[in-house]
Amino acid sequence: MSLEQRIGSERKQTAMSKALEEQSDAELRGALAKGELGEKKRIVAEEILRRRQQAKAEELKRKYKWFGSLAAAFSLLLLSLKRFWRR
């Protein structure tokens, strides 16, 4: 085994030594892009990324829910003023 192959396999082992749940999004995406994961681990990593993304989206929805309500109220106000001015 050449030095380059040994270094590559050591990097692969180091990158995958942590449990998938403990790896950051960037690490998981990198491992998926490089094809370092087996079939089952690839599926698990994709699901982990999907759930993390969903959790982030839910957090944003919860955090900025008031903004959507305010925009809807403003739109309804504009529509009612437009109808009022037409008469």
N, C-alpha and C positions, 0 to 999 in steps of 0.2 A: 504494500500500500504506500503510495507516495505521500509526501508531506502535505501537499494541497488536499488530497482526499482525507487524510487524517484530521486536518484542521477543519475541513468542511463537516465531517461527521461529529467532531467535538462541538462545533457551533450548533449543529442540529440537536445534539443531546442537551446542551446547555439551554437552548431556547425552549425545548420541550420538557425540561426537568420540572418546571412549575406546573401545577394543575391548570387545566384550561380556564377554570373559573377565576384563577388568581392572575391571569395574564391581562395586560391592558388591551384595549381595542387595537392599538397600533401593532402590538406583538401578534395578536390573532390574525389581523389582516395580512401582515407580512408573512406569517407561516402559511396562510391560505394561498397567497399569491405565489409563493415559492414552491408550493406543493409538498411541504414538509410533513403534512399530516396524512395519516391513513384514512380510509373511507369513513369509518365510524367517528374518528376524532374530527374529521372535516365537517361532518353533519352536526356534531355537537358544537363545534366552534361557530358554525354559521347560525345555529339556534341561539347561542349565547350572545352573539353580536346583534341578532334580530331583537332579542328581549331587552338588551341594554338600550338599543335605539328606541324601542317602544317606551321604555321607562323614561327616557329623556324627553320624548314627545309628550307623554302624559304630564311630566313635570312642567313643561312649557305651557301646556294647556291650562293647568291648574294655576300657574303663576300669572298668566296674562288673560285669564278668563274675563276679568273686568274690562279689558280693552275691547274685546269682541262685543260685549254688552253695550259699551259706550258707542262703538261704531254703528251698531244696529239702531240704537236710540237716535243718534244723529241722522242716520239715513231716513228713518221714519219722520223725523222732524222736517227734514228737507222736502220730503214728498208731501207732507201735509201743508207746508207753506206754499209749495208750488200749486197745489189745488186751490188754496185760499186766494192766491194772487190771480188765478185764472178767472175767478168769479167776478 
